[in-house]
Amino acid sequence: MDDIVSETSLRRARLLSGLVMLAFVFSHLLNHALALISLEAAEYGRGWFSLIWLNPVSSVIFYGAALVHVILVLRTIYSRRTLKMPVREATQIILGLLIPYMIIDHAAGIRLARALYSIDIGYEVVINNFWIRNPMLGLRQSTVLVLIWLHGCLGVFYWLRYRDWYKQISPYLLTFAVLLPILALLGFSDAGRAMETNPPVRVVHPNQAELEAVVDRVTAGLKTIFGGAVLLVFVMRGARSWRQRSNSFEIRYDHGALVRVPAGLSILEASRSGGVSHFSACGGKGRCSTCRVRIIQTDGPLPEPSSLERATLQRVHADDDVRLGCQLRPRHNLSVALLLSSRQKGDMPPNAEPIRPGREEEIAVLFCDLRNFTALSEARLPYDMVFLLNRYFTMVGQAVEHAGGRLDKFIGDGAMALFGLDGDKDLASRNALKAAAHILRNVETLNEELERQFAVKLKVVVGIHAGPSIVGVMGYGDAKNLTAIGDTVNVASRLESAAKEFDTSIVVSEPLLRQSGHDAQTLERRTIAIRGKRNEMRVFLISELESRRFL
């Protein structure tokens, strides 16, 4: 458990520190873009920028975030057993090393001038220094600013890309991400060209020479410290590799491949090092089980699973001889079988959606079903039944969408809907109850029409439960869609069946009702057995009339 908490905390620290720096760069680029209006507008914007970012509290937060981010980048480099990695990971790490080195000069000059000599460097001075006096330095700083923005945007993309709502707003975010640095560069160049025609009178500060000497010493010192830290990380990696080579081991795969690697590498890292196709949806962080292997034979004892690996294996009910390839670091020769093969081109159609790793989310799941559907279908013409079902499906879909849910799938004459994919579990439970109430009310309206035309009366039962589920894109080719699996889904389906057994309209679990905040005092309580669970579950029965309170 400590391993899980530690890795989660480090990921959050890296994300939060990155977001702080991205906010800084955003305001910096926005300030440059104001120069498209005028130098006065840019100077006015700089006043707000200084007020927000150059006060003592913001300075501590910003430089603390920068230090944390750099340390975590160096930690990532050291902790990797091999530097073979996907291009996007390599790009992020390279940018994470280049940016601090390239930005030290500018940051030290601005901050030291303000801190030591109370010199507030105005926008005209910046444009004059970077456009007229030293254009190459201006080009360098502009490049650094764009690289920082690119680095931050990539980080945000990899953070948000699996959110369901991200696809809807991603075109707007991409437009903004591309447009802002372009506007900033145009503002910078526009201000520079304007200054060429009317150059300012250069005012030399009395302590200018002393300031430049201090800046040079501090800059050289910071670059030396940073360069030394990077060098130290690679030296430590080299020393570790040297020690490990004297204790290398072999991995033999069930399909015939043989890889010999230094001790200390995980099986996944060994596979990548040896060119063996080994799939890992989460990138080797122990957050999925797609890299799992079956241990066929080993020449010595294997390390015990960490709490992180043990928790993941227990979640998938793995056999005793199954281990996670990204977490197991063997010390002896062994033979393994890859349980999940990596994707091959022939396995998927050209237009197939890439595999998206699932994630655990707290959601509410609703199942609804028609009662006596078999009897209804036997007495009706096939085309009439298609018409009836489509009217029913439309009504259910509209009720779910109106309540803020996502219609997952239709199963025969039933439907499954998900609520809370945006992360608000309390609102998810309330919305699921609201959707159920809308379904019952809309069925009543639909029956008034169908009874006259088809002499039929539909009756719907609903089951709702809330809890953790694995949410992700699953399927094949055009049949892929976002769905949920897990114990919560199974329990919700069981509650829908219980609604038929108790002859009531809605059956909800106690966790969902408690989470929704609705009063349960007047509702009928029952306890039911859930297949696969040792203890019975307390549920609440809700009639059609009682459901109206949720509208």
C-alpha positions in Angstrom: 0.0 0.0 0.0 2.9 2.4 0.8 4.2 1.9 -2.8 0.8 2.8 -4.2 0.5 5.9 -2.1 4.1 7.0 -2.8 3.8 6.6 -6.6 0.4 8.4 -6.6 1.8 11.2 -4.5 4.8 11.6 -6.9 2.5 11.7 -9.9 0.3 14.3 -8.3 3.3 16.4 -7.3 4.6 16.3 -10.9 1.2 17.2 -12.3 0.6 20.1 -9.8 4.1 21.5 -10.3 3.7 21.3 -14.1 0.3 23.1 -13.9 1.9 25.9 -11.8 4.6 26.5 -14.4 2.1 26.2 -17.3 0.0 28.9 -15.7 3.1 31.1 -15.5 4.0 30.6 -19.1 0.4 31.1 -20.2 0.4 34.6 -18.5 3.8 35.3 -20.0 2.6 34.5 -23.5 -0.5 36.5 -23.0 1.5 39.5 -22.0 3.6 39.2 -25.2 0.4 38.9 -27.2 -0.8 42.3 -25.8 2.0 43.9 -27.7 -0.1 43.4 -30.8 -2.3 46.2 -29.4 0.5 48.5 -28.3 3.6 48.7 -26.1 1.5 50.5 -23.6 -0.9 47.6 -23.4 2.0 45.1 -23.0 3.4 47.3 -20.2 0.0 47.4 -18.5 -0.2 43.6 -18.8 3.3 43.3 -17.3 2.1 45.3 -14.3 -0.5 42.6 -13.6 1.9 39.8 -14.4 4.4 41.2 -11.9 1.7 41.7 -9.3 0.6 38.0 -9.6 4.0 36.3 -10.1 6.7 38.4 -8.6 5.4 38.7 -5.0 7.1 36.6 -2.3 4.4 34.0 -2.0 4.1 33.4 -5.8 7.8 33.3 -6.1 8.1 30.5 -3.5 5.3 28.6 -5.2 6.7 29.0 -8.7 10.3 28.2 -7.9 9.3 25.4 -5.6 7.2 23.9 -8.4 10.1 24.3 -10.8 12.5 22.6 -8.4 10.1 19.7 -7.7 9.5 19.2 -11.4 13.2 19.1 -12.2 13.9 16.7 -9.3 11.1 14.4 -10.5 12.4 14.4 -14.0 15.9 13.4 -12.8 14.3 10.7 -10.6 12.4 9.4 -13.6 15.7 9.1 -15.6 17.4 7.3 -12.8 14.6 4.9 -12.0 14.3 3.7 -15.6 16.3 0.6 -16.0 16.5 1.2 -19.8 16.4 4.3 -21.8 14.5 2.6 -24.6 11.1 4.2 -24.4 8.2 5.5 -26.7 9.0 8.7 -28.6 6.5 10.7 -26.6 8.1 9.8 -23.3 11.6 10.6 -24.6 10.4 13.9 -25.9 8.9 14.9 -22.5 12.1 13.9 -20.7 14.5 15.7 -23.2 12.4 18.9 -23.0 12.4 18.6 -19.2 16.2 18.6 -19.2 16.7 21.3 -21.9 14.3 23.9 -20.6 15.8 24.6 -17.2 19.3 25.0 -18.7 18.1 27.4 -21.4 15.9 29.6 -19.1 18.4 30.1 -16.3 20.0 33.2 -17.8 16.8 35.1 -18.3 15.2 34.1 -15.0 18.3 35.0 -13.0 18.7 38.4 -14.7 15.1 39.4 -14.1 14.9 38.2 -10.5 18.3 39.4 -9.3 17.8 42.8 -10.8 14.6 43.2 -8.9 15.7 41.5 -5.6 19.2 43.1 -5.3 18.9 46.5 -6.9 15.0 47.1 -7.1 15.3 47.4 -10.8 11.9 46.8 -12.5 12.8 45.8 -16.1 10.1 47.3 -18.3 8.7 45.9 -21.5 10.6 48.4 -23.6 13.9 47.3 -22.1 13.1 43.6 -22.8 12.2 44.4 -26.4 15.3 46.5 -26.9 17.6 43.9 -25.4 16.1 40.9 -27.3 15.1 42.5 -30.7 17.7 45.3 -31.3 20.8 44.7 -29.1 20.9 40.9 -29.3 18.5 39.3 -31.8 20.0 35.9 -31.4 19.3 36.0 -27.6 15.7 37.0 -28.4 15.4 34.1 -30.8 16.7 31.7 -28.2 14.3 33.0 -25.5 11.4 32.8 -27.9 12.3 29.2 -28.7 12.6 28.4 -25.0 9.2 29.9 -24.3 7.6 27.9 -27.1 9.3 24.7 -25.9 8.0 25.2 -22.4 4.5 25.7 -23.7 4.8 22.6 -25.9 6.1 20.6 -22.9 3.2 21.7 -20.7 0.6 21.1 -23.4 1.9 17.6 -24.0 1.7 17.0 -20.2 -1.9 18.2 -20.1 -2.8 16.1 -23.1 -1.5 12.9 -21.6 -3.3 13.8 -18.3 -6.7 14.4 -19.9 -6.7 12.3 -23.0 -8.8 9.5 -21.4 -11.5 11.7 -20.0 -14.7 11.1 -21.7 -15.4 14.9 -22.1 -11.9 15.6 -23.5 -12.8 14.6 -27.0 -15.5 17.2 -27.1 -13.3 20.1 -26.1 -9.9 18.9 -27.5 -10.4 20.8 -30.9 -10.8 24.0 -29.0 -7.9 23.3 -26.7 -5.7 22.5 -29.7 -6.7 25.7 -31.4 -5.9 27.7 -28.3 -2.6 25.9 -27.7 -1.4 26.7 -31.2 -2.8 30.2 -31.4 -1.5 31.6 -28.2 2.3 31.2 -28.9 1.7 32.5 -32.4 0.0 35.6 -31.1 2.8 36.0 -28.5 5.5 35.8 -31.2 3.6 38.2 -33.5 3.3 40.7 -30.6 7.0 40.4 -29.8 8.0 41.0 -33.4 5.5 43.8 -33.9 6.8 45.6 -30.8 10.4 45.0 -32.0 9.7 46.5 -35.5 7.9 49.5 -33.9 11.0 50.1 -31.7 13.3 50.0 -34.7 11.7 53.1 -36.1 11.7 54.9 -32.7 14.5 53.4 -30.5 14.3 54.3 -26.8 17.1 56.2 -25.1 19.2 53.6 -23.3 19.4 54.3 -19.6 22.3 52.6 -17.8 21.8 51.9 -14.2 24.6 53.0 -11.8 25.1 49.4 -10.7 24.8 47.9 -14.2 28.3 46.5 -14.3 28.0 45.0 -10.8 24.6 43.6 -11.6 25.8 41.9 -14.8 28.8 40.4 -12.9 26.5 39.0 -10.2 24.1 37.6 -12.8 27.0 36.0 -14.7 28.3 34.3 -11.5 24.8 33.2 -10.3 24.0 31.9 -13.8 27.2 30.0 -14.1 26.7 28.5 -10.7 23.1 27.4 -11.4 24.1 25.9 -14.7 27.0 24.0 -13.0 24.7 22.7 -10.3 22.1 21.6 -12.8 24.6 20.1 -15.2 26.3 18.3 -12.3 22.9 16.9 -11.1 22.2 15.6 -14.6 25.7 14.2 -14.9 25.4 12.6 -11.5 22.2 10.8 -12.5 23.8 9.3 -15.5 26.9 8.4 -13.6 24.8 6.6 -11.0 22.9 4.8 -13.8 26.2 3.8 -15.3 27.5 2.5 -11.9 24.3 0.6 -11.4 24.5 -1.0 -14.9 28.1 -1.9 -14.3 27.2 -3.7 -11.1 24.2 -5.4 -12.8 26.2 -6.7 -15.8 28.2 -8.9 -13.5 25.0 -10.5 -12.4 23.0 -10.7 -15.7 20.3 -13.3 -16.3 18.4 -14.8 -19.2 14.7 -14.7 -20.0 13.4 -17.4 -22.4 10.0 -16.7 -23.9 7.5 -19.4 -24.8 7.6 -18.4 -28.5 11.3 -19.0 -28.6 12.9 -15.6 -28.1 15.9 -15.4 -25.7 17.0 -12.2 -24.0 20.1 -11.7 -21.8 20.0 -8.5 -19.7 21.7 -7.1 -16.5 20.1 -7.8 -13.1 17.7 -5.2 -11.9 15.7 -4.9 -15.1 12.0 -5.8 -15.0 10.8 -8.4 -17.5 9.0 -5.6 -19.4 12.2 -3.6 -19.6 14.1 -6.7 -20.6 11.6 -7.4 -23.4 11.9 -3.8 -24.7 15.7 -4.0 -24.5 15.8 -7.3 -26.4 13.2 -6.2 -29.0 10.5 -8.6 -27.8 7.0 -7.3 -28.4 5.5 -7.0 -24.9 2.3 -5.0 -24.5 1.8 -2.6 -21.5 -1.2 -0.3 -21.6 -0.2 1.9 -18.7 3.4 2.2 -19.8 4.9 0.0 -17.1 3.7 1.8 -14.0 1.8 -1.1 -12.4 -1.6 0.5 -13.0 -2.8 -2.3 -15.3 -2.3 -6.0 -15.7 -1.7 -6.1 -19.5 2.0 -6.8 -19.2 1.4 -9.9 -17.0 3.4 -13.1 -17.6 3.1 -16.7 -16.5 6.3 -18.0 -14.9 7.0 -21.4 -16.6 10.4 -22.1 -14.9 13.0 -20.3 -12.8 16.5 -21.3 -11.7 16.0 -19.5 -8.3 13.5 -17.9 -6.0 11.6 -14.8 -7.3 11.3 -11.6 -5.4 8.1 -11.3 -3.4 5.5 -9.0 -5.1 5.3 -5.5 -3.9 2.1 -4.1 -2.4 1.4 -2.4 -5.7 1.9 -5.6 -7.7 0.0 -7.7 -5.2 -3.0 -5.4 -5.3 -3.1 -5.4 -9.1 -2.9 -9.2 -9.3 -5.6 -9.6 -6.7 -7.9 -7.3 -8.7 -7.6 -9.6 -11.7 -7.7 -12.8 -9.7 -4.4 -13.9 -11.2 -3.1 -17.4 -10.6 -0.1 -17.9 -8.2 2.3 -18.3 -11.1 1.3 -15.0 -12.8 3.4 -11.8 -12.2 3.4 -8.3 -13.6 6.1 -7.9 -16.2 6.7 -4.3 -15.3 7.2 -5.0 -11.6 9.0 -8.4 -11.4 12.8 -7.9 -11.4 14.2 -11.5 -11.4 17.8 -12.3 -10.4 18.0 -15.8 -12.0 17.4 -17.3 -15.4 13.7 -18.0 -16.1 11.2 -18.9 -18.7 7.9 -16.9 -19.2 4.8 -16.9 -21.3 3.3 -13.5 -22.4 -0.4 -13.7 -21.5 -1.5 -10.7 -23.5 0.2 -10.4 -26.9 1.0 -6.9 -28.3 -1.1 -5.6 -31.1 -0.2 -6.7 -34.5 -1.2 -4.9 -37.7 -3.3 -7.8 -38.9 -5.2 -8.0 -35.6 -7.1 -4.7 -36.2 -8.8 -3.0 -39.1 -7.0 0.1 -40.4 -9.7 2.5 -39.0 -9.7 0.8 -35.5 -9.6 3.0 -32.5 -6.3 2.6 -30.5 -6.5 0.6 -27.3 -7.3 2.9 -24.4 -6.4 1.6 -20.9 -9.2 1.6 -18.4 -9.2 3.4 -15.2 -11.1 2.9 -12.0 -13.8 5.5 -11.3 -16.6 5.9 -8.7 -19.7 5.9 -10.9 -23.4 5.0 -10.7 -24.8 2.3 -13.0 -28.5 2.0 -14.0 -30.1 -1.0 -15.6 -33.7 -1.0 -16.8 -35.7 -3.7 -18.5 -39.2 -4.4 -19.9 -41.3 -6.8 -17.9 -43.1 -9.6 -19.8 -41.3 -8.8 -23.0 -41.5 -12.4 -24.4 -45.3 -12.5 -24.0 -45.6 -9.1 -25.7 -43.4 -10.1 -28.7 -45.2 -13.4 -29.3 -48.5 -11.6 -29.8 -47.2 -8.8 -32.1 -46.0 -8.6 -35.7 -42.1 -8.3 -36.0 -42.3 -4.9 -37.5 -44.6 -3.7 -34.8 -42.2 -4.9 -32.2 -39.4 -3.0 -33.9 -41.5 0.1 -33.8 -42.4 -0.4 -30.1 -38.8 -1.1 -29.0 -37.5 1.9 -30.9 -40.0 4.2 -29.2 -39.0 2.7 -25.8 -35.3 2.9 -26.5 -35.7 6.6 -27.6 -37.6 7.4 -24.4 -34.9 5.7 -22.2 -32.1 7.4 -24.0 -33.7 10.8 -23.7 -34.3 10.3 -20.0 -30.7 9.3 -19.4 -29.3 12.2 -21.4 -31.7 14.7 -19.8 -30.3 13.6 -16.3 -26.7 14.0 -17.4 -25.9 10.3 -17.9 -24.4 8.3 -20.7 -26.3 5.5 -22.4 -23.9 2.7 -22.5 -25.7 -0.1 -24.4 -29.0 -1.8 -25.1 -29.2 -5.4 -24.1 -32.2 -7.1 -25.7 -35.2 -5.1 -24.3 -33.0 -3.6 -21.5 -30.6 -0.8 -21.3 -27.5 0.1 -19.3 -26.5 3.7 -18.4 -23.5 5.3 -16.6 -23.5 8.4 -14.4 -20.6 10.3 -12.9 -18.0 9.9 -15.7 -17.0 13.5 -14.9 -15.9 12.5 -11.4 -18.7 13.8 -9.2 -20.0 10.7 -7.5 -22.6 12.4 -5.3 -24.2 14.1 -8.3 -23.9 10.8 -10.2 -26.2 9.1 -7.7 -28.7 11.9 -7.8 -28.7 11.9 -11.6 -29.2 8.2 -11.8 -32.3 8.4 -9.5 -33.6 11.4 -11.6 -33.1 9.3 -14.8 -35.0 6.4 -13.3 -37.9 8.7 -12.4 -37.9 10.2 -15.9 -38.0 6.8 -17.4 -41.1 5.8 -15.3 -42.9 9.0 -16.1 -42.1 8.8 -19.8 -43.3 5.2 -20.0 -46.6 6.3 -18.5 -46.9 8.9 -21.2 -45.9 6.4 -23.9 -48.4 3.9 -22.7 -51.2 6.4 -23.2 -50.3 6.4 -26.9 -49.4 2.7 -27.4 -52.5 1.4 -25.5 -54.8 3.1 -28.1 -52.8 1.9 -31.1 -51.4 -1.5 -30.1 -53.5 -2.5 -27.1 -50.2 -2.9 -25.1 -49.0 -1.5 -21.8 -45.3 -1.4 -21.1 -43.9 -1.8 -17.6 -40.3 -1.0 -16.8 -38.2 -2.0 -13.8 -35.0 -0.3 -12.8 -31.9 -1.3 -10.7 -29.3 1.2 -9.6 -26.0 0.8 -7.7 -22.9 3.0 -7.1 -19.3 2.1 -6.6 -15.9 1.7 -8.2 -15.9 0.4 -11.8 -13.3 0.0 -14.5 -14.2 2.5 -17.3 -12.5 2.4 -20.7 -12.9 1.9 -24.4 -13.5 -1.7 -25.2 -14.4 -3.7 -28.2 -13.1 -4.2 -31.7 -13.1 -2.0 -34.8 -16.4 -0.1 -35.3 -17.9 -1.9 -32.3 -15.6 -0.1 -29.8 -17.2 2.1 -27.2 -16.7 3.5 -23.8 -18.2 1.2 -21.2 -17.8 0.0 -17.6 -17.1 -3.4 -16.1 -16.7 -4.8 -12.6 -18.6 -5.6 -9.5 -20.7 -2.4 -9.5 -22.1 -3.3 -12.9 -22.9 -6.8 -11.8 -24.7 -5.6 -8.7 -26.8 -3.0 -10.6 -27.9 -5.8 -13.0 -28.9 -8.0 -10.0 -30.9 -5.1 -8.5 -32.9 -4.8 -11.8 -33.7 -8.5 -11.5 -34.7 -8.0 -7.9 -37.2 -5.2 -8.9 -39.0 -7.9 -10.9 -38.9 -10.3 -7.9 -40.3 -7.7 -5.5 -42.8 -6.4 -8.1 -41.7 -2.8 -7.7 -40.5 -0.2 -10.1 -37.0 0.7 -8.8 -34.6 -1.1 -6.5 -31.5 0.9 -5.4 -28.6 -0.1 -3.2 -28.0 1.5 0.2 -24.6 3.0 -0.8 -26.3 4.8 -3.8 -29.2 6.2 -1.8 -26.9 7.4 1.0 -24.5 9.0 -1.5 -27.4 10.8 -3.2 -28.4 12.5 0.0 -32.1 11.6 -0.4 -34.1 10.6 2.7 -34.7 6.9 3.0 -37.0 6.9 6.1 -40.2 6.3 4.2 -38.8 3.7 1.8 -39.3 0.0 2.2 -36.1 -1.9 3.1 -35.1 -5.4 2.1 -31.9 -7.5 2.2 -30.9 -9.6 -0.8 -28.2 -12.0 -1.7 -25.7 -11.1 -4.4 -24.1 -13.9 -6.3 -20.4 -14.0 -5.5 -20.7 -11.9 -2.3 -20.5 -13.4 1.1 -22.8 -10.8 2.9 -26.3 -9.8 1.9 -26.9 -6.3 0.6 -29.5 -3.8 2.0 -31.6 -2.3 -0.8 -34.6 0.1 -1.0 -37.8 -0.5 -2.9 -39.2 2.6 -4.7 -42.7 2.6 -6.3 -43.6 4.6 -9.4 -45.4 7.2 -7.2 -42.4 7.5 -4.8 -40.0 8.0 -7.6 -41.5 11.4 -8.5 -39.7 13.0 -5.6 -36.4 12.6 -7.6 -37.6 14.7 -10.6 
